[in-house]
Every structure is written in C-alpha cells, then in structure tokens.
Amino acid sequence: MKKNETRITELYNLEHTMAKELMEEFEYPWEVLPNIGDYVRKLGESLPKSEYDHPMEGIWIHKTARVAPTAGIIGPVIIGPAAEIRHCAFIRGKVIIGANAVVGNSTELKNVILFDSVQVPHYNYVGDSILGYQAHMGAGSITSNVKSDKQLVKVHCEDGDIETGMKKFGAMIGDQVEVGCGSVLNPGTVIGRHTNIYPLSSVRRCVDADSIYKNQGEIAKKQ
C-alpha cells in the first residue's frame, strides 16, 4: 500500500457514517482521532430529541438502539439507530457507533468511530481506531494502540513512512474488511477495503485493498 492509498477517500465511503462532516476535513484518517470527542459533543447537541434519548451529560442513544443494562457507557458517546450494545460492553468515551452496528459482550471501545453495520461482537478491544462500513472483527481480535517502546507511531507504506506525531494510534480499517479471530492489529496498521485477515495474525504494516493476509510474508491478491 502506497501513501496515497491510506487516504480517507481510498478507505471509506463517508455516506455510511455520522462522522462524515468531520472526516471530510482531513486527508488521512488518523488525523481525525484527536477531534472525535469535540465532534461527538457538537453533533450530539444537534440530534433531534424525538429520535435520541439523552440519559446523561455527553451520551446520546437512538431510541431504536438496544443497550444491555450491564453495559458501561462513559460520554461523550453517540449510539446510532438499531445499534446493539451487548452484555458487559464498555464504552469509554469519544465514540461514535453507527447504525446497525454491534458492540459485543466484554468489548471495549475508546476514541473510536464505527461506521454503519460494523461488528465488534466478542471480546474485542478497539482503541484510537476507525472501522469502515460493514467491517467485522472476529472473536478476541484487538487493535493495539500504543507501541511497546512508547515512541510515536509511524505508518509504514511501500513508498516510505508517514510520521503521524501520535503516541496512541490503533488501526484504520477500511470498508468491508474481515479480521480473523485472535488477531492483533499493531499500532499504525492500515487495512484497505474488502481485505481478509487470517485468524491469529499479527499485522504490523499496511495491507492492500482486495487482499488476503496470511502472514507478513504472504499476502495474496483476491481474484
């Protein structure tokens, strides 16, 4: 994947997110991360009260969403139409959950945009990341958002590195990506649209769109 293929317009269809207006302001998706919290607060105040409940400061939940009573929610958060928040999910703030999305049992979210119809249904950690339309993370797969040496995250592309200046940066996951069970997406991972990641993978760089990631040395192009 080259630098220009990591742009927002290459990874995401912005018609499938409430964050469209925010994301249109930037070239690269990770540039959005520091702005999610303020945008959620601003957008939340504009949502129609006839459609969204506002149970406490900084939290807006669409009336058609299903939220388990055991879920923990810290604002600012917007939960969209027909979304499902399951048993013991933990939403730690600065989060947009799109329409028809699923946040599963014991899944934790922090500083995240989930596009419409995203599924993070079983024991997932997603932090400082953006998941595109219909992206799915298998059971136990996570985004690792801080390097072990605590250095700033770089995005490693075929034509050179992009300095992000960010210490916390998980993964940018394109539309309709499938991440296999038990996989770890290391800091600065970018995955192109329609790509499949094999179970138990450790992904450290960028992965082209329309690919099958088997391991770091074996990435096949879909036919």
C-alpha positions as semicolon CSV with decimal commas, in nm:
position;residue;x (nm);y (nm);z (nm)
1;M;0,000;0,000;0,000
2;K;0,136;0,340;-0,102
3;K;0,089;0,664;0,089
4;N;-0,193;0,790;-0,131
5;E;-0,384;0,465;-0,072
6;T;-0,407;0,537;0,300
7;R;-0,622;0,847;0,243
8;I;-0,974;0,867;0,380
9;T;-1,123;0,870;0,031
10;E;-0,946;0,542;-0,054
11;L;-1,054;0,356;0,260
12;Y;-1,406;0,473;0,340
13;N;-1,746;0,554;0,192
14;L;-1,842;0,853;0,405
15;E;-2,211;0,812;0,323
16;H;-2,215;0,538;0,591
17;T;-2,116;0,739;0,898
18;M;-2,243;1,020;1,118
19;A;-1,884;1,143;1,120
20;K;-1,890;1,240;0,751
21;E;-1,863;1,612;0,817
22;L;-1,566;1,563;1,048
23;M;-1,378;1,323;0,821
24;E;-1,420;1,546;0,517
25;E;-1,193;1,799;0,691
26;F;-0,887;1,573;0,675
27;E;-0,672;1,385;0,424
28;Y;-0,565;1,088;0,637
29;P;-0,797;0,905;0,877
30;W;-0,565;0,913;1,180
31;E;-0,580;1,294;1,167
32;V;-0,942;1,258;1,279
33;L;-0,858;1,085;1,609
34;P;-0,777;1,393;1,825
35;N;-1,105;1,555;1,717
36;I;-1,358;1,280;1,783
37;G;-1,454;1,390;2,136
38;D;-1,532;1,751;2,046
39;Y;-1,722;1,644;1,736
40;V;-1,937;1,399;1,934
41;R;-2,036;1,674;2,178
42;K;-2,118;1,916;1,898
43;L;-2,313;1,663;1,693
44;G;-2,494;1,525;1,996
45;E;-2,637;1,866;2,085
46;S;-2,786;1,891;1,735
47;L;-2,955;1,550;1,729
48;P;-3,338;1,551;1,727
49;K;-3,479;1,485;2,073
50;S;-3,766;1,298;1,913
51;E;-3,519;1,034;1,790
52;Y;-3,244;1,026;2,055
53;D;-3,254;0,974;2,429
54;H;-3,010;1,184;2,631
55;P;-2,987;0,993;2,962
56;M;-2,693;1,190;3,097
57;E;-2,437;1,452;3,001
58;G;-2,249;1,361;2,684
59;I;-2,449;1,048;2,597
60;W;-2,698;1,022;2,311
61;I;-2,870;0,692;2,229
62;H;-3,108;0,642;1,940
63;K;-3,449;0,522;2,055
64;T;-3,424;0,213;1,832
65;A;-3,085;0,106;1,972
66;R;-3,071;-0,188;2,212
67;V;-2,840;-0,139;2,509
68;A;-2,791;-0,414;2,767
69;P;-2,842;-0,295;3,126
70;T;-2,496;-0,433;3,211
71;A;-2,316;-0,216;2,953
72;G;-2,092;0,061;3,086
73;I;-2,105;0,390;2,896
74;I;-1,890;0,699;2,958
75;G;-1,950;1,005;2,740
76;P;-1,910;1,161;2,501
77;V;-2,083;0,887;2,301
78;I;-2,340;0,866;2,023
79;I;-2,513;0,532;1,959
80;G;-2,694;0,524;1,627
81;P;-3,019;0,372;1,500
82;A;-3,075;-0,002;1,555
83;A;-2,728;-0,047;1,707
84;E;-2,688;-0,328;1,958
85;I;-2,473;-0,290;2,271
86;R;-2,446;-0,629;2,438
87;H;-2,377;-0,763;2,788
88;C;-2,082;-0,602;2,969
89;A;-1,967;-0,389;2,675
90;F;-1,752;-0,098;2,799
91;I;-1,765;0,227;2,602
92;R;-1,503;0,463;2,743
93;G;-1,586;0,787;2,566
94;K;-1,514;0,973;2,242
95;V;-1,706;0,710;2,048
96;I;-1,948;0,713;1,753
97;I;-2,136;0,387;1,695
98;G;-2,310;0,378;1,359
99;A;-2,649;0,248;1,256
100;N;-2,697;-0,130;1,286
101;A;-2,354;-0,174;1,447
102;V;-2,292;-0,447;1,705
103;V;-2,073;-0,396;2,012
104;G;-2,050;-0,734;2,177
105;N;-2,006;-0,891;2,514
106;S;-1,699;-0,763;2,700
107;T;-1,592;-0,549;2,405
108;E;-1,418;-0,222;2,495
109;L;-1,416;0,094;2,282
110;K;-1,218;0,416;2,333
111;N;-1,179;0,711;2,094
112;V;-1,330;0,523;1,802
113;I;-1,556;0,572;1,502
114;L;-1,756;0,267;1,398
115;F;-1,924;0,318;1,063
116;D;-2,270;0,175;0,997
117;S;-2,309;-0,204;1,024
118;V;-1,968;-0,260;1,187
119;Q;-1,947;-0,569;1,409
120;V;-1,710;-0,599;1,706
121;P;-1,916;-0,873;1,871
122;H;-1,695;-1,083;2,101
123;Y;-1,416;-0,982;2,341
124;N;-1,266;-0,711;2,123
125;Y;-1,058;-0,409;2,223
126;V;-1,079;-0,120;1,978
127;G;-0,893;0,197;2,072
128;D;-0,792;0,507;1,874
129;S;-0,918;0,347;1,556
130;I;-1,170;0,386;1,273
131;L;-1,365;0,089;1,133
132;G;-1,530;0,129;0,794
133;Y;-1,872;0,023;0,668
134;Q;-1,954;-0,343;0,738
135;A;-1,608;-0,413;0,883
136;H;-1,602;-0,714;1,116
137;M;-1,356;-0,817;1,385
138;G;-1,355;-1,183;1,483
139;A;-1,369;-1,300;1,843
140;G;-1,074;-1,187;2,053
141;S;-0,918;-0,969;1,784
142;I;-0,788;-0,632;1,902
143;T;-0,629;-0,306;1,796
144;S;-0,308;-0,237;1,987
145;N;-0,283;0,141;2,013
146;V;0,049;0,210;2,191
147;K;0,394;0,086;2,089
148;S;0,585;-0,115;2,348
149;D;0,869;0,141;2,340
150;K;0,615;0,426;2,377
151;Q;0,756;0,601;2,067
152;L;0,538;0,795;1,823
153;V;0,356;0,581;1,568
154;K;0,457;0,577;1,203
155;V;0,254;0,441;0,913
156;H;0,483;0,217;0,705
157;C;0,396;0,236;0,334
158;E;0,566;0,094;0,026
159;D;0,694;0,438;-0,073
160;G;0,809;0,546;0,272
161;D;0,689;0,616;0,623
162;I;0,432;0,873;0,729
163;E;0,510;1,044;1,059
164;T;0,183;1,078;1,249
165;G;0,315;1,256;1,559
166;M;0,078;1,040;1,763
167;K;0,155;0,818;2,060
168;K;-0,186;0,649;2,055
169;F;-0,298;0,516;1,718
170;G;-0,458;0,176;1,669
171;A;-0,579;0,074;1,324
172;M;-0,752;0,228;1,025
173;I;-0,974;-0,049;0,888
174;G;-1,139;0,004;0,550
175;D;-1,490;-0,079;0,438
176;Q;-1,594;-0,446;0,445
177;V;-1,270;-0,573;0,598
178;E;-1,279;-0,909;0,779
179;V;-1,035;-0,953;1,068
180;G;-0,991;-1,313;1,180
181;C;-1,030;-1,437;1,537
182;G;-0,744;-1,374;1,778
183;S;-0,563;-1,128;1,553
184;V;-0,364;-0,828;1,676
185;L;-0,355;-0,512;1,465
186;N;-0,042;-0,334;1,585
187;P;-0,012;0,047;1,618
188;G;-0,027;0,223;1,281
189;T;-0,189;-0,061;1,089
190;V;-0,392;0,042;0,782
191;I;-0,606;-0,217;0,601
192;G;-0,756;-0,147;0,260
193;R;-1,116;-0,215;0,161
194;H;-1,250;-0,571;0,114
195;T;-0,942;-0,737;0,264
196;N;-0,944;-1,052;0,479
197;I;-0,701;-1,105;0,766
198;Y;-0,633;-1,467;0,863
199;P;-0,707;-1,572;1,223
200;L;-0,419;-1,537;1,475
201;S;-0,241;-1,280;1,259
202;S;-0,010;-1,009;1,391
203;V;-0,037;-0,722;1,144
204;R;0,229;-0,450;1,160
205;R;0,212;-0,252;0,838
206;C;-0,031;-0,150;0,566
207;V;-0,228;-0,414;0,378
208;D;-0,356;-0,353;0,026
209;A;-0,724;-0,344;-0,059
210;D;-0,880;-0,664;-0,200
211;S;-0,617;-0,886;-0,040
212;I;-0,593;-1,196;0,177
213;Y;-0,341;-1,153;0,458
214;K;-0,198;-1,491;0,559
215;N;0,118;-1,364;0,731
216;Q;0,362;-1,076;0,686
217;G;0,543;-1,257;0,406
218;E;0,237;-1,397;0,233
219;I;-0,034;-1,161;0,116
220;A;-0,241;-1,279;-0,181
221;K;-0,446;-1,060;-0,412
222;K;-0,811;-1,161;-0,440
223;Q;-0,910;-1,290;-0,784
